[in-house]
Amino acid sequence: MSQLVEDDECEACMKYVAFVSDPSEWTCCVCQLKETPLFVEESYHASWGRYRLLCRHSAHIRCYKRLCKQIGYVGCPACGSKIAQIPENEYCERCHVFGHPSCY
């Protein structure tokens, strides 16, 4: 399944976020919209799904991709942290942890 990439969205930041399938209420650190999920499906990767950053803040992926493109780096608007784009900060989909290169 391919996902449409808009010109105003950054793709580099996708290596530094983790999809979250937690049904708890959360607030996007970019748009400040409070979300209360109605269902959870682990393989659900919608444009407006919940993604967690290395600093533990969460954002809608489209909000986050647009923000990173706008500011020109991968970082968090909530705490101001700038995430170095190095393999040690990438999220590993296989191990489900941050902090080491992908083990594929």
PyMOL CGO cylinders between C-alpha atoms (Angstrom):
from pymol import cmd
from pymol.cgo import CYLINDER

trace = [
    CYLINDER, 0.00, 0.00, 0.00, 1.50, 3.32, -1.00, 0.3, 1, 1, 1, 1, 1, 1,
    CYLINDER, 1.50, 3.32, -1.00, 0.82, 6.52, 0.82, 0.3, 1, 1, 1, 1, 1, 1,
    CYLINDER, 0.82, 6.52, 0.82, 0.45, 9.84, -0.94, 0.3, 1, 1, 1, 1, 1, 1,
    CYLINDER, 0.45, 9.84, -0.94, 3.28, 12.18, 0.03, 0.3, 1, 1, 1, 1, 1, 1,
    CYLINDER, 3.28, 12.18, 0.03, 2.47, 15.85, -0.11, 0.3, 1, 1, 1, 1, 1, 1,
    CYLINDER, 2.47, 15.85, -0.11, 5.07, 18.44, -1.13, 0.3, 1, 1, 1, 1, 1, 1,
    CYLINDER, 5.07, 18.44, -1.13, 4.75, 20.08, 2.27, 0.3, 1, 1, 1, 1, 1, 1,
    CYLINDER, 4.75, 20.08, 2.27, 5.65, 16.91, 4.20, 0.3, 1, 1, 1, 1, 1, 1,
    CYLINDER, 5.65, 16.91, 4.20, 9.04, 15.59, 5.32, 0.3, 1, 1, 1, 1, 1, 1,
    CYLINDER, 9.04, 15.59, 5.32, 9.78, 11.90, 4.92, 0.3, 1, 1, 1, 1, 1, 1,
    CYLINDER, 9.78, 11.90, 4.92, 13.10, 11.88, 6.84, 0.3, 1, 1, 1, 1, 1, 1,
    CYLINDER, 13.10, 11.88, 6.84, 11.28, 12.09, 10.17, 0.3, 1, 1, 1, 1, 1, 1,
    CYLINDER, 11.28, 12.09, 10.17, 9.52, 8.74, 9.63, 0.3, 1, 1, 1, 1, 1, 1,
    CYLINDER, 9.52, 8.74, 9.63, 12.62, 6.84, 10.83, 0.3, 1, 1, 1, 1, 1, 1,
    CYLINDER, 12.62, 6.84, 10.83, 12.41, 8.57, 14.22, 0.3, 1, 1, 1, 1, 1, 1,
    CYLINDER, 12.41, 8.57, 14.22, 8.79, 7.86, 15.23, 0.3, 1, 1, 1, 1, 1, 1,
    CYLINDER, 8.79, 7.86, 15.23, 6.96, 4.79, 16.49, 0.3, 1, 1, 1, 1, 1, 1,
    CYLINDER, 6.96, 4.79, 16.49, 3.35, 3.94, 15.65, 0.3, 1, 1, 1, 1, 1, 1,
    CYLINDER, 3.35, 3.94, 15.65, 1.26, 3.67, 18.81, 0.3, 1, 1, 1, 1, 1, 1,
    CYLINDER, 1.26, 3.67, 18.81, -1.79, 1.43, 19.02, 0.3, 1, 1, 1, 1, 1, 1,
    CYLINDER, -1.79, 1.43, 19.02, -2.61, 2.38, 22.61, 0.3, 1, 1, 1, 1, 1, 1,
    CYLINDER, -2.61, 2.38, 22.61, -6.34, 3.15, 23.08, 0.3, 1, 1, 1, 1, 1, 1,
    CYLINDER, -6.34, 3.15, 23.08, -5.71, 5.82, 25.72, 0.3, 1, 1, 1, 1, 1, 1,
    CYLINDER, -5.71, 5.82, 25.72, -6.62, 9.46, 25.20, 0.3, 1, 1, 1, 1, 1, 1,
    CYLINDER, -6.62, 9.46, 25.20, -3.78, 11.65, 23.89, 0.3, 1, 1, 1, 1, 1, 1,
    CYLINDER, -3.78, 11.65, 23.89, -3.08, 15.12, 22.53, 0.3, 1, 1, 1, 1, 1, 1,
    CYLINDER, -3.08, 15.12, 22.53, -1.10, 15.89, 19.37, 0.3, 1, 1, 1, 1, 1, 1,
    CYLINDER, -1.10, 15.89, 19.37, 1.96, 17.97, 20.34, 0.3, 1, 1, 1, 1, 1, 1,
    CYLINDER, 1.96, 17.97, 20.34, 1.70, 19.86, 17.03, 0.3, 1, 1, 1, 1, 1, 1,
    CYLINDER, 1.70, 19.86, 17.03, -1.99, 20.73, 16.49, 0.3, 1, 1, 1, 1, 1, 1,
    CYLINDER, -1.99, 20.73, 16.49, -3.06, 20.25, 20.15, 0.3, 1, 1, 1, 1, 1, 1,
    CYLINDER, -3.06, 20.25, 20.15, -6.12, 18.19, 19.12, 0.3, 1, 1, 1, 1, 1, 1,
    CYLINDER, -6.12, 18.19, 19.12, -7.18, 15.76, 21.85, 0.3, 1, 1, 1, 1, 1, 1,
    CYLINDER, -7.18, 15.76, 21.85, -7.89, 12.26, 20.49, 0.3, 1, 1, 1, 1, 1, 1,
    CYLINDER, -7.89, 12.26, 20.49, -9.93, 9.46, 22.02, 0.3, 1, 1, 1, 1, 1, 1,
    CYLINDER, -9.93, 9.46, 22.02, -9.47, 6.38, 19.82, 0.3, 1, 1, 1, 1, 1, 1,
    CYLINDER, -9.47, 6.38, 19.82, -12.57, 4.31, 19.16, 0.3, 1, 1, 1, 1, 1, 1,
    CYLINDER, -12.57, 4.31, 19.16, -10.73, 1.18, 18.06, 0.3, 1, 1, 1, 1, 1, 1,
    CYLINDER, -10.73, 1.18, 18.06, -7.21, -0.19, 17.93, 0.3, 1, 1, 1, 1, 1, 1,
    CYLINDER, -7.21, -0.19, 17.93, -5.61, -2.18, 15.15, 0.3, 1, 1, 1, 1, 1, 1,
    CYLINDER, -5.61, -2.18, 15.15, -1.84, -2.71, 15.25, 0.3, 1, 1, 1, 1, 1, 1,
    CYLINDER, -1.84, -2.71, 15.25, -1.37, -2.61, 11.50, 0.3, 1, 1, 1, 1, 1, 1,
    CYLINDER, -1.37, -2.61, 11.50, -3.34, 0.63, 11.14, 0.3, 1, 1, 1, 1, 1, 1,
    CYLINDER, -3.34, 0.63, 11.14, -0.99, 3.30, 9.76, 0.3, 1, 1, 1, 1, 1, 1,
    CYLINDER, -0.99, 3.30, 9.76, -3.38, 6.05, 8.73, 0.3, 1, 1, 1, 1, 1, 1,
    CYLINDER, -3.38, 6.05, 8.73, -2.21, 9.57, 7.96, 0.3, 1, 1, 1, 1, 1, 1,
    CYLINDER, -2.21, 9.57, 7.96, -3.72, 10.82, 11.19, 0.3, 1, 1, 1, 1, 1, 1,
    CYLINDER, -3.72, 10.82, 11.19, -2.59, 7.90, 13.36, 0.3, 1, 1, 1, 1, 1, 1,
    CYLINDER, -2.59, 7.90, 13.36, -0.66, 8.37, 16.61, 0.3, 1, 1, 1, 1, 1, 1,
    CYLINDER, -0.66, 8.37, 16.61, 3.11, 8.36, 16.48, 0.3, 1, 1, 1, 1, 1, 1,
    CYLINDER, 3.11, 8.36, 16.48, 5.48, 8.67, 19.45, 0.3, 1, 1, 1, 1, 1, 1,
    CYLINDER, 5.48, 8.67, 19.45, 8.75, 10.54, 19.26, 0.3, 1, 1, 1, 1, 1, 1,
    CYLINDER, 8.75, 10.54, 19.26, 12.02, 9.64, 20.98, 0.3, 1, 1, 1, 1, 1, 1,
    CYLINDER, 12.02, 9.64, 20.98, 11.21, 12.19, 23.72, 0.3, 1, 1, 1, 1, 1, 1,
    CYLINDER, 11.21, 12.19, 23.72, 7.89, 10.34, 24.40, 0.3, 1, 1, 1, 1, 1, 1,
    CYLINDER, 7.89, 10.34, 24.40, 5.61, 13.09, 23.04, 0.3, 1, 1, 1, 1, 1, 1,
    CYLINDER, 5.61, 13.09, 23.04, 2.95, 12.06, 20.51, 0.3, 1, 1, 1, 1, 1, 1,
    CYLINDER, 2.95, 12.06, 20.51, 1.75, 13.61, 17.26, 0.3, 1, 1, 1, 1, 1, 1,
    CYLINDER, 1.75, 13.61, 17.26, -0.43, 12.91, 14.26, 0.3, 1, 1, 1, 1, 1, 1,
    CYLINDER, -0.43, 12.91, 14.26, 1.99, 11.82, 11.57, 0.3, 1, 1, 1, 1, 1, 1,
    CYLINDER, 1.99, 11.82, 11.57, 0.72, 14.33, 9.00, 0.3, 1, 1, 1, 1, 1, 1,
    CYLINDER, 0.72, 14.33, 9.00, 1.05, 17.16, 11.54, 0.3, 1, 1, 1, 1, 1, 1,
    CYLINDER, 1.05, 17.16, 11.54, 4.56, 16.01, 12.41, 0.3, 1, 1, 1, 1, 1, 1,
    CYLINDER, 4.56, 16.01, 12.41, 5.71, 15.52, 8.81, 0.3, 1, 1, 1, 1, 1, 1,
    CYLINDER, 5.71, 15.52, 8.81, 4.52, 19.02, 7.92, 0.3, 1, 1, 1, 1, 1, 1,
    CYLINDER, 4.52, 19.02, 7.92, 6.16, 20.55, 10.99, 0.3, 1, 1, 1, 1, 1, 1,
    CYLINDER, 6.16, 20.55, 10.99, 9.54, 18.93, 10.25, 0.3, 1, 1, 1, 1, 1, 1,
    CYLINDER, 9.54, 18.93, 10.25, 9.39, 20.16, 6.65, 0.3, 1, 1, 1, 1, 1, 1,
    CYLINDER, 9.39, 20.16, 6.65, 8.53, 23.65, 7.90, 0.3, 1, 1, 1, 1, 1, 1,
    CYLINDER, 8.53, 23.65, 7.90, 11.28, 23.91, 10.53, 0.3, 1, 1, 1, 1, 1, 1,
    CYLINDER, 11.28, 23.91, 10.53, 13.87, 22.02, 8.46, 0.3, 1, 1, 1, 1, 1, 1,
    CYLINDER, 13.87, 22.02, 8.46, 14.90, 19.42, 11.04, 0.3, 1, 1, 1, 1, 1, 1,
    CYLINDER, 14.90, 19.42, 11.04, 13.55, 16.47, 13.02, 0.3, 1, 1, 1, 1, 1, 1,
    CYLINDER, 13.55, 16.47, 13.02, 12.53, 17.63, 16.49, 0.3, 1, 1, 1, 1, 1, 1,
    CYLINDER, 12.53, 17.63, 16.49, 9.74, 18.00, 19.02, 0.3, 1, 1, 1, 1, 1, 1,
    CYLINDER, 9.74, 18.00, 19.02, 7.61, 21.14, 19.28, 0.3, 1, 1, 1, 1, 1, 1,
    CYLINDER, 7.61, 21.14, 19.28, 6.51, 20.26, 22.83, 0.3, 1, 1, 1, 1, 1, 1,
    CYLINDER, 6.51, 20.26, 22.83, 9.92, 20.05, 24.51, 0.3, 1, 1, 1, 1, 1, 1,
    CYLINDER, 9.92, 20.05, 24.51, 12.13, 21.68, 21.88, 0.3, 1, 1, 1, 1, 1, 1,
    CYLINDER, 12.13, 21.68, 21.88, 14.39, 18.66, 21.53, 0.3, 1, 1, 1, 1, 1, 1,
    CYLINDER, 14.39, 18.66, 21.53, 16.19, 18.27, 18.22, 0.3, 1, 1, 1, 1, 1, 1,
    CYLINDER, 16.19, 18.27, 18.22, 16.60, 14.63, 17.17, 0.3, 1, 1, 1, 1, 1, 1,
    CYLINDER, 16.60, 14.63, 17.17, 19.95, 13.91, 15.53, 0.3, 1, 1, 1, 1, 1, 1,
    CYLINDER, 19.95, 13.91, 15.53, 19.36, 11.98, 12.33, 0.3, 1, 1, 1, 1, 1, 1,
    CYLINDER, 19.36, 11.98, 12.33, 21.70, 9.14, 13.16, 0.3, 1, 1, 1, 1, 1, 1,
    CYLINDER, 21.70, 9.14, 13.16, 21.04, 5.39, 13.20, 0.3, 1, 1, 1, 1, 1, 1,
    CYLINDER, 21.04, 5.39, 13.20, 21.25, 5.29, 17.02, 0.3, 1, 1, 1, 1, 1, 1,
    CYLINDER, 21.25, 5.29, 17.02, 18.08, 7.44, 17.26, 0.3, 1, 1, 1, 1, 1, 1,
    CYLINDER, 18.08, 7.44, 17.26, 16.00, 5.45, 14.79, 0.3, 1, 1, 1, 1, 1, 1,
    CYLINDER, 16.00, 5.45, 14.79, 13.01, 3.40, 15.86, 0.3, 1, 1, 1, 1, 1, 1,
    CYLINDER, 13.01, 3.40, 15.86, 13.37, -0.32, 15.17, 0.3, 1, 1, 1, 1, 1, 1,
    CYLINDER, 13.37, -0.32, 15.17, 10.10, -1.82, 13.90, 0.3, 1, 1, 1, 1, 1, 1,
    CYLINDER, 10.10, -1.82, 13.90, 11.40, -5.32, 14.62, 0.3, 1, 1, 1, 1, 1, 1,
    CYLINDER, 11.40, -5.32, 14.62, 12.52, -4.82, 18.24, 0.3, 1, 1, 1, 1, 1, 1,
    CYLINDER, 12.52, -4.82, 18.24, 10.02, -2.03, 19.00, 0.3, 1, 1, 1, 1, 1, 1,
    CYLINDER, 10.02, -2.03, 19.00, 12.59, 0.20, 20.69, 0.3, 1, 1, 1, 1, 1, 1,
    CYLINDER, 12.59, 0.20, 20.69, 14.35, 3.49, 20.01, 0.3, 1, 1, 1, 1, 1, 1,
    CYLINDER, 14.35, 3.49, 20.01, 18.07, 3.95, 20.29, 0.3, 1, 1, 1, 1, 1, 1,
    CYLINDER, 18.07, 3.95, 20.29, 19.75, 1.51, 17.96, 0.3, 1, 1, 1, 1, 1, 1,
    CYLINDER, 19.75, 1.51, 17.96, 19.96, 0.94, 14.24, 0.3, 1, 1, 1, 1, 1, 1,
    CYLINDER, 19.96, 0.94, 14.24, 17.35, -1.25, 12.65, 0.3, 1, 1, 1, 1, 1, 1,
    CYLINDER, 17.35, -1.25, 12.65, 18.19, -4.92, 13.06, 0.3, 1, 1, 1, 1, 1, 1,
    CYLINDER, 18.19, -4.92, 13.06, 16.87, -6.01, 9.66, 0.3, 1, 1, 1, 1, 1, 1,
]
cmd.load_cgo(trace, "trace")
